[in-house]
């Protein structure tokens, strides 16, 4: 039985436009996601994307529940940093 709280990285990029498009696509499809990675920056109580500060700031990760990983990667196909999931193997996870 799989863990319903397990998340899979479906995108890792420092391209803010791709991240913005991916977030819109996932939200429009009702797919819950979370953001993580070094590309996120905190300023006071706000979190924002830091990719405009350059690629050395690190990538932003978009993660979805494991059971939605294939659907999400299909929706995000063609965007910079979208993961390639093998249909025959279980998706990899990132902490």
TORPA-4810 file (N, C-alpha, C, O; in nm, 3 decimals):
<nodes>
NODE_1_0.085_-0.118_0.000_0.000_0.000_0.000_0.089_0.124_0.000_0.186_0.131_0.076_X
NODE_2_0.059_0.221_-0.084_0.142_0.340_-0.093_0.099_0.445_0.010_-0.016_0.449_0.054_X
NODE_3_0.195_0.527_0.047_0.174_0.633_0.144_0.104_0.751_0.074_0.160_0.807_-0.019_X
NODE_4_-0.018_0.790_0.118_-0.089_0.898_0.051_-0.022_1.035_0.068_-0.051_1.128_-0.008_X
NODE_5_0.067_1.047_0.166_0.136_1.175_0.189_0.268_1.184_0.113_0.333_1.289_0.116_X
NODE_6_0.307_1.079_0.045_0.432_1.076_-0.029_0.423_1.171_-0.148_0.325_1.168_-0.223_X
NODE_7_0.524_1.255_-0.164_0.526_1.351_-0.275_0.639_1.317_-0.372_0.742_1.261_-0.334_X
NODE_8_0.616_1.352_-0.497_0.712_1.327_-0.604_0.744_1.461_-0.670_0.656_1.542_-0.696_X
NODE_9_0.872_1.481_-0.698_0.914_1.602_-0.771_0.878_1.583_-0.918_0.924_1.489_-0.983_X
NODE_10_0.794_1.673_-0.971_0.756_1.667_-1.112_0.821_1.778_-1.193_0.816_1.777_-1.316_X
NODE_11_0.883_1.873_-1.124_0.954_1.979_-1.194_1.064_2.034_-1.105_1.043_2.054_-0.985_X
NODE_12_1.180_2.057_-1.164_1.293_2.118_-1.093_1.358_2.216_-1.191_1.421_2.175_-1.288_X
NODE_13_1.341_2.344_-1.165_1.392_2.444_-1.259_1.415_2.577_-1.188_1.365_2.600_-1.079_X
NODE_14_1.491_2.662_-1.252_1.505_2.799_-1.203_1.440_2.896_-1.302_1.463_3.017_-1.297_X
NODE_15_1.359_2.843_-1.391_1.286_2.923_-1.491_1.152_2.967_-1.430_1.058_2.888_-1.421_X
NODE_16_1.144_3.093_-1.388_1.024_3.143_-1.320_0.900_3.139_-1.408_0.789_3.120_-1.358_X
NODE_17_0.917_3.156_-1.537_0.802_3.152_-1.628_0.745_3.010_-1.631_0.623_2.992_-1.624_X
NODE_18_0.833_2.910_-1.642_0.788_2.771_-1.643_0.719_2.736_-1.510_0.619_2.665_-1.509_X
NODE_19_0.773_2.786_-1.400_0.713_2.760_-1.268_0.574_2.822_-1.261_0.480_2.759_-1.214_X
NODE_20_0.562_2.944_-1.308_0.433_3.013_-1.306_0.330_2.940_-1.391_0.215_2.922_-1.349_X
NODE_21_0.370_2.897_-1.510_0.279_2.824_-1.597_0.240_2.691_-1.532_0.123_2.654_-1.531_X
NODE_22_0.338_2.621_-1.477_0.311_2.492_-1.412_0.212_2.508_-1.297_0.120_2.428_-1.281_X
NODE_23_0.232_2.611_-1.216_0.140_2.634_-1.104_-0.002_2.660_-1.155_-0.098_2.607_-1.099_X
NODE_24_-0.016_2.741_-1.259_-0.148_2.769_-1.316_-0.213_2.642_-1.369_-0.331_2.617_-1.345_X
NODE_25_-0.136_2.562_-1.443_-0.190_2.438_-1.499_-0.237_2.345_-1.388_-0.348_2.293_-1.394_X
NODE_26_-0.152_2.324_-1.288_-0.189_2.234_-1.179_-0.311_2.285_-1.102_-0.400_2.207_-1.069_X
NODE_27_-0.315_2.415_-1.074_-0.429_2.473_-1.003_-0.557_2.459_-1.085_-0.663_2.426_-1.030_X
NODE_28_-0.549_2.483_-1.217_-0.667_2.471_-1.302_-0.720_2.329_-1.309_-0.839_2.307_-1.329_X
NODE_29_-0.631_2.231_-1.293_-0.671_2.090_-1.296_-0.706_2.038_-1.156_-0.746_1.922_-1.141_X
NODE_30_-0.692_2.123_-1.055_-0.726_2.082_-0.918_-0.623_1.990_-0.855_-0.655_1.917_-0.761_X
NODE_31_-0.501_1.993_-0.904_-0.394_1.909_-0.849_-0.321_1.987_-0.741_-0.265_2.094_-0.767_X
NODE_32_-0.322_1.932_-0.621_-0.250_1.996_-0.510_-0.100_1.976_-0.531_-0.056_1.869_-0.572_X
NODE_33_-0.024_2.080_-0.502_0.121_2.074_-0.517_0.187_2.151_-0.405_0.122_2.229_-0.335_X
NODE_34_0.316_2.129_-0.388_0.392_2.209_-0.293_0.521_2.253_-0.362_0.569_2.189_-0.456_X
NODE_35_0.574_2.363_-0.314_0.699_2.417_-0.367_0.810_2.396_-0.266_0.787_2.403_-0.145_X
NODE_36_0.928_2.371_-0.314_1.043_2.355_-0.226_1.170_2.385_-0.303_1.165_2.431_-0.418_X
NODE_37_1.281_2.360_-0.241_1.410_2.378_-0.307_1.475_2.510_-0.275_1.417_2.597_-0.210_X
NODE_38_1.597_2.523_-0.322_1.678_2.641_-0.296_1.631_2.764_-0.372_1.673_2.875_-0.340_X
NODE_39_1.545_2.746_-0.472_1.497_2.859_-0.551_1.395_2.945_-0.479_1.360_3.053_-0.526_X
NODE_40_1.347_2.897_-0.365_1.251_2.976_-0.287_1.327_3.060_-0.185_1.424_3.014_-0.125_X
NODE_41_1.284_3.181_-0.167_1.349_3.272_-0.072_1.245_3.324_0.025_1.128_3.343_-0.011_X
NODE_42_1.287_3.347_0.146_1.198_3.404_0.248_1.238_3.550_0.270_1.356_3.583_0.277_X
NODE_43_1.138_3.634_0.281_1.160_3.773_0.316_1.050_3.810_0.414_0.935_3.829_0.375_X
NODE_44_1.085_3.820_0.539_0.984_3.841_0.641_0.893_3.720_0.648_0.941_3.607_0.661_X
NODE_45_0.764_3.742_0.640_0.668_3.632_0.647_0.633_3.580_0.508_0.553_3.486_0.497_X
NODE_46_0.690_3.637_0.403_0.655_3.598_0.267_0.759_3.506_0.207_0.878_3.517_0.236_X
NODE_47_0.713_3.414_0.124_0.802_3.328_0.046_0.783_3.366_-0.099_0.671_3.386_-0.146_X
NODE_48_0.894_3.377_-0.171_0.884_3.413_-0.312_0.989_3.337_-0.391_1.083_3.282_-0.334_X
NODE_49_0.972_3.335_-0.521_1.068_3.269_-0.607_1.192_3.357_-0.618_1.181_3.479_-0.634_X
NODE_50_1.308_3.296_-0.610_1.432_3.372_-0.616_1.509_3.350_-0.744_1.625_3.390_-0.755_X
NODE_51_1.447_3.287_-0.842_1.518_3.253_-0.964_1.567_3.376_-1.040_1.666_3.368_-1.112_X
NODE_52_1.500_3.489_-1.025_1.544_3.609_-1.097_1.679_3.658_-1.047_1.744_3.740_-1.111_X
NODE_53_1.720_3.606_-0.933_1.850_3.643_-0.881_1.961_3.563_-0.946_2.078_3.580_-0.913_X
NODE_54_1.926_3.475_-1.039_2.025_3.401_-1.115_2.022_3.253_-1.086_1.971_3.209_-0.983_X
NODE_55_2.078_3.174_-1.179_2.076_3.029_-1.166_2.155_2.978_-1.046_2.134_2.865_-1.002_X
NODE_56_2.245_3.058_-0.992_2.323_3.015_-0.876_2.238_3.009_-0.749_2.282_2.953_-0.649_X
NODE_57_2.119_3.065_-0.753_2.032_3.063_-0.636_1.971_2.925_-0.615_1.924_2.895_-0.506_X
NODE_58_1.972_2.840_-0.716_1.920_2.705_-0.704_1.785_2.689_-0.769_1.721_2.785_-0.812_X
NODE_59_1.743_2.564_-0.775_1.618_2.532_-0.842_1.500_2.533_-0.746_1.514_2.508_-0.627_X
NODE_60_1.385_2.563_-0.802_1.259_2.548_-0.730_1.201_2.414_-0.770_1.202_2.378_-0.888_X
NODE_61_1.151_2.340_-0.673_1.093_2.209_-0.698_0.942_2.219_-0.685_0.891_2.282_-0.592_X
NODE_62_0.870_2.157_-0.777_0.726_2.143_-0.765_0.700_1.995_-0.738_0.741_1.908_-0.816_X
NODE_63_0.632_1.968_-0.627_0.603_1.831_-0.587_0.452_1.810_-0.580_0.377_1.899_-0.541_X
NODE_64_0.410_1.691_-0.618_0.268_1.653_-0.614_0.258_1.519_-0.542_0.357_1.448_-0.529_X
NODE_65_0.137_1.484_-0.494_0.119_1.351_-0.436_0.159_1.244_-0.539_0.133_1.259_-0.658_X
NODE_66_0.223_1.137_-0.491_0.276_1.033_-0.580_0.170_0.978_-0.676_0.200_0.948_-0.791_X
NODE_67_0.048_0.963_-0.629_-0.055_0.904_-0.715_-0.097_0.997_-0.829_-0.165_0.953_-0.922_X
NODE_68_-0.058_1.124_-0.824_-0.089_1.220_-0.930_0.032_1.256_-1.016_0.022_1.340_-1.105_X
NODE_69_0.145_1.191_-0.991_0.270_1.228_-1.058_0.262_1.212_-1.209_0.305_1.301_-1.283_X
NODE_70_0.208_1.101_-1.257_0.202_1.080_-1.403_0.108_1.179_-1.469_0.139_1.232_-1.576_X
NODE_71_-0.005_1.206_-1.407_-0.099_1.303_-1.461_-0.034_1.442_-1.467_-0.046_1.513_-1.567_X
NODE_72_0.034_1.480_-1.359_0.098_1.611_-1.354_0.209_1.624_-1.458_0.219_1.728_-1.524_X
NODE_73_0.291_1.520_-1.474_0.400_1.531_-1.572_0.345_1.537_-1.714_0.403_1.603_-1.800_X
NODE_74_0.234_1.469_-1.740_0.172_1.480_-1.872_0.123_1.622_-1.898_0.139_1.675_-2.007_X
NODE_75_0.063_1.683_-1.796_0.013_1.819_-1.810_0.125_1.920_-1.828_0.109_2.021_-1.898_X
NODE_76_0.239_1.894_-1.766_0.351_1.989_-1.768_0.451_1.960_-1.879_0.551_2.031_-1.892_X
NODE_77_0.425_1.858_-1.958_0.516_1.818_-2.065_0.555_1.937_-2.151_0.469_2.014_-2.193_X
NODE_78_0.683_1.950_-2.178_0.731_2.058_-2.262_0.782_2.179_-2.185_0.851_2.264_-2.242_X
NODE_79_0.749_2.187_-2.056_0.799_2.298_-1.975_0.940_2.266_-1.926_0.973_2.150_-1.901_X
NODE_80_1.021_2.368_-1.913_1.158_2.354_-1.865_1.162_2.287_-1.728_1.096_2.333_-1.634_X
NODE_81_1.239_2.180_-1.716_1.259_2.115_-1.586_1.158_2.009_-1.549_1.164_1.955_-1.438_X
NODE_82_1.063_1.978_-1.639_0.964_1.876_-1.607_1.031_1.739_-1.602_1.111_1.704_-1.688_X
NODE_83_0.997_1.662_-1.498_1.054_1.530_-1.478_1.006_1.434_-1.586_0.899_1.452_-1.644_X
NODE_84_1.086_1.334_-1.612_1.048_1.226_-1.703_1.029_1.102_-1.617_1.125_1.050_-1.560_X
NODE_85_0.905_1.055_-1.606_0.875_0.938_-1.525_0.863_0.817_-1.614_0.800_0.821_-1.720_X
NODE_86_0.925_0.708_-1.572_0.917_0.581_-1.643_0.788_0.511_-1.604_0.763_0.492_-1.485_X
NODE_87_0.708_0.473_-1.700_0.579_0.408_-1.674_0.594_0.276_-1.599_0.505_0.238_-1.523_X
NODE_88_0.706_0.207_-1.619_0.722_0.074_-1.560_0.778_0.075_-1.419_0.770_-0.026_-1.348_X
NODE_89_0.833_0.186_-1.376_0.892_0.191_-1.242_0.819_0.292_-1.157_0.764_0.389_-1.209_X
NODE_90_0.818_0.271_-1.026_0.752_0.367_-0.939_0.825_0.500_-0.942_0.947_0.503_-0.961_X
NODE_91_0.754_0.611_-0.925_0.818_0.742_-0.930_0.915_0.760_-0.813_0.894_0.708_-0.704_X
NODE_92_1.021_0.835_-0.839_1.117_0.864_-0.733_1.064_0.978_-0.648_0.984_1.059_-0.694_X
NODE_93_1.109_0.984_-0.525_1.063_1.089_-0.435_1.180_1.173_-0.391_1.296_1.133_-0.400_X
NODE_94_1.148_1.289_-0.343_1.249_1.378_-0.289_1.199_1.429_-0.156_1.081_1.461_-0.140_X
NODE_95_1.289_1.436_-0.061_1.250_1.480_0.073_1.234_1.629_0.079_1.202_1.683_0.185_X
</nodes>
